Amino acid sequence: MSRTDRLESRREGTSLTWYTLRGNQKAQFSAVALGMLFAYLVVREMATPGFTRYWGYLVTQVGICLVVLLAGEMLFGREGGFSWPTHVLVAAGCYADVLGNDGGLYAVIDEYDKITHFIGVGAVTAALFDAIRILSLRGYMTATLQQRLVLAVLLGVAFGMAWEVYEFVGDDIFNTARWRGPWDTANDMLSNTLGALTVATVLWFGETRRPSTRSNSELEAAMNEVPTRELQ
């Protein structure tokens, strides 16, 4: 398929997904779950200003996650968009982080942040796996299931390492009070790695247990078929 045909196919797929987004259950789930959380943070700040010192970070995080998930469903609808594990894990991570700050669980439970690290890096790993799958379907790379999983895990763990650097540097520059010493960093990295490996195992099980699979060439041909039904 030529570059021009590929671009045209993307435009058609994007317009169709814009129209049918309201019928996308994954998009609806994230829109409701993260939209409600975003609204809660805004209303809570208006009612109780300064209820958490991390309000700006939390509302930005939830907003970005919501935009990225919905944009993924619209732009990559022909390739299936982001998977259910990605949508669920992102929502779970955002809720766990807000609960840890607003509910004081980070202060009450010493190891609570290990849960958010586990879920957060797991969500990143799932999203990266989806992104690699989309790149494969679009012909930008060729990778087997095992290669996609390994790459997603490595990049997910790398993201976790970058986050630890942010915690260390942010503690000095922005006084975020996130870094608790080298032992805490080591435990965070362990949680990050376990999260990435656990999600990769679940994804591998789900991919290999599918009743039937199609090759990349077959999927690409299906993606480029012109819809025969008119939009109602």
N, C-alpha and C positions, 0 to 999 in steps of 0.2 A: 504494500500500500504506500503510495507516495505521500510526501509531507503535506501537500495540499489536501489530499483526501483525508488524511488523519486530522488535520485542523478542522475541516468541514464536519467530520464525524463528531469531533468534540463539541462543536457549536450546536449541532443538532441534539446531542445527548444532554448538554447543559440546558437548552431551552425546554426539552421534555421534562427534565428533572425539576426545573423551576415550577412547571405546571403541576407535576404530580407529587411534589414534596409533601403536600398535605396528606397523601396516602401512604407515606413512608413511616412505618411504625417505629423504626429506630430514631428517625428525626423527631417524631412526636414525643417519644420517651425523653430524649435529651432536652427538647424544648421545654417540656413541662417540668422535669426534674431540676434542671439548671436554671430555668427561668424563674421558678418559685424561689430557689435559693438566692438568686441575684436580687429579686424583689425583697426578700426578707432582709438581706444585708442593707439595702438602701433604706427601707422603712425603719429598721432598727436603729440605724445611724441617725435618722431624722428624729426619732423618738428619744433616743438615749445617745447623744453625741459622745464619741470617745469610748464606747462600750468595749472596744478592743483596739489596742495600739496597731494591730495589723489590718485594719479595715480596708485601707487602700490596696494592700496586697491581695487580700481575699476577694474583693469585688472585681479587681482586675483579672485575677486568675479565673474566676468563674465566668466572667464575660468572654475572655479569650477562648476558653475551652468550649463554650457554647457556640461561638462564631466558627471556630475551626471544625467542629463536628457537623454543623449544618452546612457549611461550605463544602466539606468533603462529600456529603450526600448529594449536593447539587452538582458539583463539578465532576465527580467520579461515579455518577449513578449507573452508567453502563457497565462499569466494572464491579458494581455491588457496593460502592462506598465503603465506609468504615464498618467493621463487623460488630455484632452484638457485644462480644466481650469488651471491645474498645469503648463503646458507649456506656456500658454498665460500670466498667472499672473507672472511667473518667468521672462519672457522676458519684460513685462511691468515694473516690479520692477527695473530691471537692467537699462532699458532706462531712467526711471524717476530719478534714482540715478545719472547716468552720466549727464543727463540734468541739474539736480540741482547743480552739481559741475562745469561742464564745462560751462553751460549757466548762472551760477551765480544766479539761482533761489532760492537757499537756503539763499543767502544774500539779495535778493530783496524782496522775499515774506516770511514773518515771519513764516507763518503756512505751508510752502511748505513741510517741513519734516513730517508733519502729514499725507500728502498724501503718501509719501514713506513708512511710518510706516504701514499705512492701507493696501497698496498693498503688502508690504513685508511679514507681518504676515499672510495675506490672502493666499499668495503663499505657505508659510510654512504649513499652515493648510490644504490646498488642497493636498500637497505632503504627509503629514502625513496620511490623509484619504486614499490616494492611497496605502501607505505602509501597513496600517492596513488591508485594503482589501486584499492585496497580502498575508499577513501573515495568514489571515483567509482561503483563498483559498488553501494555502499550508498546512493547518492543524495545524499550530502552536498556534492558538487561535480561540476561538469561540465568535463571537460578532454580535449582531443585527445591523441593519442600524443605529438606534438611538444611540446605544452604541459606534459605530465607530465614529459617528459625535461628540458626547460629548467628547470622548477621544482625537480626533483630535483638537477640540477647546481648551481643557485644555492644551494639549502639545504645541499648537500654542501660547497661551497666556503666557505659561511658557517660551517659546523661547523669546518672546518679553520682558519679565522681565529680562532674562539673558542678552539680548542686552542692556537694560538700565544700568545694572551693568557694562557691557563692556564700555559703553560711559562714565560712571563716573570714572572708574578706568583708562581707556585709556587716559582720559583728564589729569590725574596726571602723568602717566608714559610716555606716548608717545606724550603728548601735542597736542592731536587731536582737541581740541576746539569743542567738540561735546556736552558736557554737559552744559546746560544753566540754571540750577537751578531746584529746586523741583517742581515748577509749570509746567515747561516744561516737566519734567518727568511724572507728573500726566497726562498731556494732551497726551503725547506719549502713555502711557498705555491705555488711553481711545481709542485712534486711533487703537492701536493694537487689543484691545478687539472687537471693532466694525468691524475691518477687518476680524477677525476670525469668528465672528458670521454671518456676511454678506455672506462670502464664504460658511459657513456651511449651511445656508439657501438655497443658490443657489444649492449646492450639494444635499441637501435633496429633493428639488423640482425636480431636474433632475432625481434622483434615483427613486422617487415615481411615476414619470410621464412616465417611460418607459413602452412600450406596453406589455412587458412580462419579467418576471424574472425567473431565475433558482436557485435552491438551491445550496449550497456549494458542496454537493456530486455530483450533476449533472455537475457542472462546473469542479470539479476535474476529473471526468470521461472523460469529453471532452478534458481536458488538457493532459490526458495521452494516448489519442488515437494516434496510430502511423500513420503518414501521408502516404497516399497511392500514392500520385503523386511524381514523381521524379523531382528533381530540374532541370530546363532547363538551 
